[in-house]
């Protein structure tokens, strides 16, 4: 059973694509899990090397 099948509320707490304005996929970003008891979440991201240090992660967050 997948995580989404066991908890449908996880739908929006997964990964999202990071794209340029012209639609090129340059990486992904997402919440590692739903908020904890303090309502805090951990965010993870990965970008193609050519797009590092160009503000994509900052804008995505």
Secondary structure by P-SEA (a helix, b strand, c coil): cccccccccccccbbbbbbccccccccccccccccccccbbbbbbcccccccccccccccc
